[in-house]
């Protein structure tokens, strides 16, 4: 996966949702539409954002569910 990473400040209108696992590991994700297409954003602890295309997001979810 070679998706671009951006600073949080580039997506001020993103509406974040948080999901946490029992071991206190959390994922912050948002759906954002830019001029090109809809992307899913995943925020890390350093407030950097991994921007995923919808297809890549679906691959990620499928891989997690398969574990």
C-alpha positions as MATLAB code, in Angstrom:
seq = 'XXXXXXXXXXXXXXXXXXXXXXXXXXXXXXXXXXXXXXXXXXXXXXXXXXXXXXXXXXXXXXXXXXX';
ca = [
       0.000    0.000    0.000;
       1.675    3.220   -1.134;
      -0.954    5.728   -0.150;
      -0.055    9.386    0.477;
       0.403   10.724    4.012;
      -0.717   14.279    4.851;
      -0.699   16.508    7.939;
      -4.017   16.752    9.803;
      -4.248   20.478    8.978;
      -4.976   19.661    5.309;
      -8.413   18.245    6.222;
     -10.059   20.764    8.582;
     -13.633   19.750    7.619;
     -13.143   16.022    8.172;
     -15.616   14.491   10.614;
     -13.689   11.878   12.570;
     -15.071    8.655   14.059;
     -13.187    6.662   16.652;
     -13.253    2.894   17.149;
     -11.333    1.193   19.955;
     -10.395   -2.422   20.514;
     -10.496   -4.052   23.956;
      -6.702   -3.659   24.227;
      -7.139    0.153   24.059;
      -5.880    0.405   20.459;
      -7.948    3.013   18.624;
      -8.497    3.904   14.981;
      -9.673    7.330   13.892;
     -11.270    7.412   10.449;
     -13.208    9.892    8.324;
     -14.685   10.031    4.849;
     -13.673   13.118    2.894;
     -14.519   14.228   -0.627;
     -11.928   16.286   -2.454;
     -11.952   17.539   -6.041;
     -10.947   14.124   -7.389;
     -12.759   11.460   -5.436;
     -13.943   10.261   -2.076;
     -11.183    9.073    0.204;
     -11.060    7.454    3.613;
      -8.694    9.098    6.051;
      -6.954    7.280    8.881;
      -5.286    9.396   11.576;
      -2.256    8.184   13.527;
      -0.894    9.212   16.911;
       1.270   11.947   15.351;
      -1.788   13.467   13.656;
      -0.579   12.455   10.235;
      -3.210   11.184    7.845;
      -3.084    8.214    5.530;
      -5.481    8.893    2.641;
      -6.964    5.714    1.186;
      -9.071    5.307   -1.917;
     -12.395    3.560   -1.275;
     -11.045    0.400   -2.956;
      -7.945    0.338   -0.753;
     -10.104    0.918    2.342;
     -12.249   -2.092    1.409;
      -9.101   -4.214    0.965;
      -7.873   -3.129    4.397;
     -11.202   -3.995    6.050;
     -11.327   -7.366    4.303;
      -7.801   -8.158    5.470;
      -8.603   -7.241    9.064;
     -11.792   -9.307    9.060;
      -9.898  -12.301    7.632;
      -7.575  -12.432   10.669;
];
